[in-house]
Amino acid sequence: MAIECKICGSIDNKAIGKPVINQTFPRATANNYQILQCRDCKYYFVAPDIDLSQEEWRSLYENEYFAGANLTSWQIRLRDKERKMRLKYIQSKLKIEKGKFLDMGCGEGFVLNEAYKNGFEPIGVDIAYNLSTENSAFSFHKRNVFEASFPDNYFSAIYMDSVLEHLLNPMETLRELRRILKPGGVFFVVVPNEDSLDNFMIKIMRILALQSDKYGKIKPFVTPYHVHGFNLNSLKAALSICKFTEIEIETFGGAYAYWRAYKFGTQVYFQNLLTYPVGLISKILNRQPQLMSFSLK
């Protein structure tokens, strides 16, 4: 199918399945959507492009995205620990002084609070308003990064966790983020690893259930609305093409003891306990569920 890859521009791609369709998603049934993978950079994307306006996306994220989270105390502690570790690592990689810190797609604002505690000047950007609390220590822009119109070389660090896979224009966004990042500043990004061992196991189960045509690695029409997907190869390609340097990418998340988040003896407790070995194997194979990257301008 001759559709241009948004990452490398190649038109050599293959269809890998159809996405799950949510009938309540605006115009989801209007087109024969497919999930494709670029044969060159291995990037996954949905075709044709989804035609929702920014206002329609905003409504979905404000009404649904965080509504069903219901995090347990264990999950809250884990995420807090991760934020602290990431901020320390960002500081260790900085080649310039601490300054303005952008959380791109800041969600509930927890990273902004942590950045402030670490001596940065935090600024949050998100098209939807989901802040858990107002805080005079940081500013918030309810718009996309292009509308925010930040000056060149403005930020010492840019943080983007679980956002890039939601954006219809990933390369344009990465180039804009590089423009507003200071030379020597750190760009941190987390995305799901579409080539994780978890996804491979789901694919096998779909095949065994005779539903292989329904399998697609990304889920553009149901939460969390991933309109495209990355693996080690395509994320590195995207960052390199956009001229980020000293790119470090690693997989993580496979060895998390998720069963501790649930009450002993419950079905979800045993499900997570029994699948824990798969996570350990994914760590050995470097096919863990998440990708984390640090790079410099």
Secondary structure, DSSP 8 states (H G I E B T S, - for coil): -----TTT----EEEEE-----TTSTTTTSS--EEEEETTT--EEEES-----HHHHHHHIIIIITTT----HHHHHHHHHHHHHHHHHHHHH-SS---EEEEET-TTSHHHHHHHHTT-EEEEEESS---SS--TTSEEEES-HHHHT--TT-EEEEEEES-GGG-S-HHHHHHHHHHHEEEEEEEEEEEEBTT-HHHHHHHHHHHHTT-GGG--S--SSSTT---EEB-HHHHHHHHHHTT-EEEEEEEE-TT--GGGGS-TTSHHHHHHHHTHHHHHHHHHTT--SEEEEEEE-
